[in-house]
Amino acid sequence: MSEALQSLLDLLDLERIEQDIFRGQSRSAVVPRVFGGQVAAQALVAAGRTVPEDRHAHSLHAYFLRPGDPGAPIVYNVDRIRDGRSFTTRRVVAVQHGKPIFGLSASFQTYEEGLDHQAPMPPAPDPATLPTGEERLRGYPHLSPEVVERFVEARAAVDLRHVVDPPYGRFGEPREPHSQVWFRTNGKLEGAADIPLMHVVLATYVSDMTLLDSVLLAHGRGGWAVGDVVGASLDHAMWFHRPFRADEWLLYDQESPSAYGGRGLGQARIYTRDGRLAISVIQEGVVRVPREH
């Protein structure tokens, strides 16, 4: 396991300060606020620690309410909404400086046999043939060294490989609002970390990294890395369909069907390398073009 992955696992290992109250540390990301994927992942950890181990997360719905302060801890309050015979529902509110910054509803289910069909996996190149995220970043001379180092540090725990240039790599001309990324953790999950909840939590963490990229592609914008848009996640939903491992390659196939009114919508499917549909994701975010003065 890499040092960066262990550091991320430590970040996600919340402190229980009461029966249904947890505290997590935070850190800055590419932008000077807490990374949204971190808050979502920590909230799911908090919810999962109040649920029996035989019930696995099958969906989450979340709202980002305020920017997180990377210099302060985050308190997660869990509300036990329902414990049914098959399903368990939890609501989590993340609080900083006495104000809610994030709200999550998550549902868990015991395993059941049932109908089975899925959308087919789209074609994509073998991840081994693609440059690593760090190799791509360091190959863009138009990005400032400071921005490159922030990206590299923020994503060091994840091996994330774009199939084509991301928005900040080649911009200025509109492209198809579709992108693909292969990802896995930078190291194998072992011991206490190798549990179904942690694989789901880590996929949740990564899911917020690139989903709005397809919005930027449609308009030839480079994004926050080059300062030609202002962006932030508004809401986020995920459905976990089939078992998967976050330390094995997953294909994140993303597209944007709409952008309007200062908001952009991204939707995606995540497949295992052998073609099983593991996760569906939808996110809307603020995507604003800075005004010229």
C-alpha positions as CSV (number, residue, x, y, z in Angstrom):
1,M,0.0,0.0,0.0
2,S,1.3,3.4,-0.9
3,E,2.0,6.1,1.7
4,A,-0.6,8.3,0.0
5,L,-3.3,5.7,0.1
6,Q,-2.6,5.0,3.8
7,S,-2.8,8.8,4.4
8,L,-6.2,8.8,2.7
9,L,-7.4,5.8,4.7
10,D,-6.3,7.6,7.9
11,L,-8.3,10.7,6.8
12,L,-11.4,8.5,6.3
13,D,-11.0,6.8,9.7
14,L,-13.4,8.9,11.7
15,E,-13.2,9.3,15.5
16,R,-16.4,8.3,17.3
17,I,-17.1,11.0,19.9
18,E,-20.7,9.7,20.8
19,Q,-22.9,6.9,19.8
20,D,-23.9,8.5,16.5
21,I,-21.6,11.4,16.4
22,F,-18.2,11.3,14.6
23,R,-15.4,13.7,13.9
24,G,-13.1,13.8,10.9
25,Q,-10.1,15.8,10.0
26,S,-10.0,17.7,6.7
27,R,-7.4,19.0,4.3
28,S,-7.3,21.3,1.3
29,A,-7.5,20.0,-2.3
30,V,-6.9,21.6,-5.7
31,V,-9.0,24.6,-4.6
32,P,-8.7,26.3,-1.2
33,R,-11.6,24.4,0.4
34,V,-12.3,20.9,1.5
35,F,-12.7,18.5,-1.5
36,G,-16.3,17.5,-1.9
37,G,-15.5,13.9,-2.4
38,Q,-13.8,13.8,1.0
39,V,-16.9,15.1,2.8
40,A,-19.1,12.6,1.0
41,A,-16.8,9.7,1.7
42,Q,-16.5,10.6,5.4
43,A,-20.2,11.0,5.7
44,L,-20.7,7.6,4.2
45,V,-18.2,6.1,6.7
46,A,-20.2,7.7,9.5
47,A,-23.5,6.3,8.2
48,G,-21.9,2.8,7.6
49,R,-20.6,2.6,11.1
50,T,-24.1,2.6,12.5
51,V,-25.3,-0.2,10.2
52,P,-25.0,-4.0,10.6
53,E,-22.1,-5.4,8.6
54,D,-24.4,-7.6,6.5
55,R,-26.1,-4.5,5.0
56,H,-24.2,-2.9,2.2
57,A,-24.6,0.6,0.8
58,H,-26.8,0.6,-2.4
59,S,-27.4,4.4,-2.8
60,L,-26.6,7.8,-1.5
61,H,-28.1,11.3,-2.2
62,A,-26.2,14.4,-1.0
63,Y,-26.2,18.2,-1.1
64,F,-23.2,20.4,-0.7
65,L,-24.4,23.3,1.4
66,R,-21.3,25.4,2.3
67,P,-17.6,25.3,1.4
68,G,-15.6,23.3,3.9
69,D,-12.8,24.9,5.9
70,P,-9.7,22.7,5.5
71,G,-8.2,24.1,8.7
72,A,-11.0,22.7,10.9
73,P,-12.3,19.3,11.8
74,I,-15.8,18.2,10.6
75,V,-18.4,16.8,12.9
76,Y,-20.8,14.2,11.4
77,N,-24.2,13.7,13.1
78,V,-26.0,10.5,12.1
79,D,-29.8,10.1,12.3
80,R,-31.1,6.5,12.3
81,I,-34.1,7.1,10.1
82,R,-35.1,3.4,9.7
83,D,-34.0,-0.1,10.3
84,G,-36.3,-2.4,8.3
85,R,-36.1,-6.2,7.6
86,S,-34.1,-5.6,4.3
87,F,-33.2,-1.9,4.2
88,T,-31.6,0.5,6.6
89,T,-31.7,4.3,6.0
90,R,-29.4,6.9,7.6
91,R,-29.2,10.7,7.4
92,V,-25.9,12.5,8.0
93,V,-25.3,16.2,8.5
94,A,-21.7,17.4,8.4
95,V,-21.1,20.5,10.6
96,Q,-18.2,23.0,10.8
97,H,-18.1,26.2,12.9
98,G,-21.7,25.5,14.1
99,K,-23.2,25.4,10.6
100,P,-24.1,22.5,8.3
101,I,-21.9,22.2,5.3
102,F,-23.1,18.9,3.8
103,G,-26.1,16.6,4.0
104,L,-26.3,12.9,3.0
105,S,-29.0,10.3,2.9
106,A,-27.8,6.8,2.4
107,S,-29.6,3.4,2.1
108,F,-28.2,0.0,2.9
109,Q,-29.6,-3.4,2.0
110,T,-29.0,-7.1,2.8
111,Y,-28.1,-9.2,-0.2
112,E,-31.0,-10.6,-2.2
113,E,-31.4,-12.7,-5.4
114,G,-33.3,-10.9,-8.1
115,L,-33.7,-9.9,-11.8
116,D,-30.4,-9.1,-13.5
117,H,-29.7,-7.0,-16.6
118,Q,-27.4,-4.0,-17.4
119,A,-26.3,-1.5,-20.0
120,P,-23.2,-2.8,-21.9
121,M,-19.8,-1.5,-21.2
122,P,-18.6,1.0,-23.8
123,P,-15.3,0.4,-25.7
124,A,-12.3,1.9,-24.0
125,P,-8.5,1.4,-24.3
126,D,-6.6,-0.8,-21.9
127,P,-5.6,1.4,-18.9
128,A,-2.0,0.0,-19.1
129,T,-1.6,1.8,-22.5
130,L,-2.5,5.2,-21.0
131,P,-0.2,7.7,-19.3
132,T,-0.6,8.1,-15.6
133,G,-2.3,11.2,-14.2
134,E,1.0,12.6,-13.1
135,E,2.6,12.0,-16.5
136,R,-0.2,13.8,-18.2
137,L,-0.1,16.8,-15.8
138,R,3.6,17.2,-16.1
139,G,3.3,17.2,-19.9
140,Y,1.2,20.3,-20.1
141,P,3.6,23.3,-20.2
142,H,0.7,25.8,-20.0
143,L,-0.1,24.8,-16.5
144,S,1.8,26.5,-13.7
145,P,4.1,24.3,-11.6
146,E,2.0,25.2,-8.5
147,V,-1.2,24.0,-10.1
148,V,0.5,20.8,-11.3
149,E,1.9,20.0,-7.8
150,R,-1.5,20.7,-6.2
151,F,-3.2,18.2,-8.6
152,V,-0.5,15.6,-8.1
153,E,-0.6,15.8,-4.4
154,A,-4.4,15.8,-4.2
155,R,-4.7,12.7,-6.4
156,A,-1.6,10.8,-5.2
157,A,-3.8,8.1,-3.5
158,V,-5.5,7.2,-6.8
159,D,-4.1,5.9,-10.1
160,L,-6.3,8.0,-12.4
161,R,-5.8,7.8,-16.2
162,H,-7.7,9.9,-18.7
163,V,-8.5,8.2,-22.0
164,V,-8.1,11.6,-23.8
165,D,-6.8,15.0,-22.7
166,P,-8.9,16.4,-19.8
167,P,-10.3,19.9,-20.1
168,Y,-7.3,21.6,-18.7
169,G,-5.0,19.7,-21.0
170,R,-6.5,20.9,-24.3
171,F,-9.0,23.7,-24.3
172,G,-10.2,26.6,-26.5
173,E,-12.4,24.5,-28.8
174,P,-15.6,22.7,-27.9
175,R,-15.4,18.9,-27.8
176,E,-18.0,16.1,-27.4
177,P,-19.3,16.4,-23.8
178,H,-18.1,12.9,-23.0
179,S,-15.0,11.6,-21.1
180,Q,-13.6,8.4,-19.8
181,V,-11.2,7.8,-16.9
182,W,-9.8,4.5,-15.6
183,F,-9.1,4.6,-11.9
184,R,-8.1,2.4,-8.9
185,T,-6.4,3.1,-5.6
186,N,-2.7,3.4,-5.6
187,G,-2.1,0.2,-3.8
188,K,-4.1,-2.8,-2.6
189,L,-6.5,-2.6,0.3
190,E,-5.5,-4.9,3.1
191,G,-6.5,-5.9,6.6
192,A,-9.2,-3.8,8.3
193,A,-9.4,-1.6,5.2
194,D,-10.5,-4.5,2.9
195,I,-14.2,-4.4,3.7
196,P,-17.1,-3.7,1.3
197,L,-17.9,-0.4,2.9
198,M,-14.4,1.0,2.3
199,H,-14.4,0.0,-1.4
200,V,-17.7,1.9,-1.8
201,V,-16.4,4.9,0.2
202,L,-13.3,5.1,-1.9
203,A,-15.3,5.0,-5.1
204,T,-17.4,7.8,-3.7
205,Y,-14.3,9.8,-3.0
206,V,-13.0,9.5,-6.5
207,S,-16.4,10.1,-8.1
208,D,-16.3,13.8,-7.4
209,M,-12.9,14.3,-9.1
210,T,-13.8,14.4,-12.8
211,L,-17.6,14.2,-13.2
212,L,-18.1,17.8,-14.3
213,D,-15.3,17.6,-16.8
214,S,-17.7,16.7,-19.6
215,V,-19.5,20.0,-19.0
216,L,-16.3,21.9,-19.6
217,L,-15.5,19.9,-22.7
218,A,-18.7,21.0,-24.4
219,H,-17.6,24.6,-24.2
220,G,-13.9,24.4,-24.7
221,R,-13.2,25.5,-21.1
222,G,-10.1,24.4,-19.1
223,G,-11.8,24.7,-15.7
224,W,-10.5,25.7,-12.3
225,A,-6.9,24.6,-13.3
226,V,-6.6,27.5,-15.7
227,G,-9.1,29.9,-14.1
228,D,-11.6,30.2,-16.9
229,V,-14.6,28.9,-14.9
230,V,-15.7,28.9,-11.2
231,G,-17.1,25.6,-10.2
232,A,-18.4,23.8,-7.1
233,S,-20.5,20.6,-6.6
234,L,-24.1,21.2,-5.7
235,D,-25.6,17.8,-5.3
236,H,-24.5,14.2,-5.9
237,A,-26.2,10.9,-6.2
238,M,-24.8,7.3,-6.5
239,W,-26.4,3.9,-6.9
240,F,-24.2,0.9,-6.2
241,H,-25.5,-2.0,-8.3
242,R,-22.9,-4.8,-8.1
243,P,-19.9,-5.7,-6.0
244,F,-16.5,-4.2,-7.0
245,R,-13.1,-3.5,-5.7
246,A,-11.7,0.1,-5.6
247,D,-8.2,-1.3,-5.8
248,E,-8.9,-2.9,-9.2
249,W,-9.4,-1.0,-12.5
250,L,-12.8,0.8,-12.9
251,L,-13.9,2.6,-16.0
252,Y,-15.7,5.9,-15.3
253,D,-17.7,6.7,-18.4
254,Q,-19.0,10.3,-18.1
255,E,-21.2,12.7,-20.1
256,S,-23.0,16.0,-19.7
257,P,-26.6,16.2,-21.1
258,S,-27.1,19.8,-20.1
259,A,-25.7,23.1,-18.8
260,Y,-27.8,26.1,-18.2
261,G,-28.3,29.0,-15.7
262,G,-24.8,28.7,-14.2
263,R,-25.2,25.0,-13.5
264,G,-23.9,21.9,-15.3
265,L,-25.1,18.3,-15.1
266,G,-22.8,15.3,-15.3
267,Q,-24.0,11.7,-15.4
268,A,-21.9,8.5,-15.5
269,R,-21.6,4.8,-15.2
270,I,-18.7,3.0,-13.6
271,Y,-17.8,-0.5,-14.9
272,T,-15.4,-3.2,-13.6
273,R,-12.7,-4.2,-16.0
274,D,-14.6,-7.3,-17.0
275,G,-17.6,-5.3,-18.0
276,R,-20.0,-5.4,-15.0
277,L,-22.0,-2.2,-14.3
278,A,-21.0,-1.4,-10.7
279,I,-22.2,2.2,-10.1
280,S,-24.4,4.9,-11.6
281,V,-23.6,8.5,-10.7
282,I,-25.3,11.9,-11.3
283,Q,-24.0,15.3,-10.2
284,E,-24.9,18.9,-10.7
285,G,-22.5,21.7,-10.0
286,V,-22.1,25.4,-10.3
287,V,-20.2,26.2,-13.5
288,R,-19.8,30.0,-13.9
289,V,-17.7,32.0,-16.4
290,P,-15.9,34.8,-14.5
291,R,-17.2,38.2,-15.4
292,E,-14.9,40.6,-17.1
293,H,-14.4,43.9,-15.3
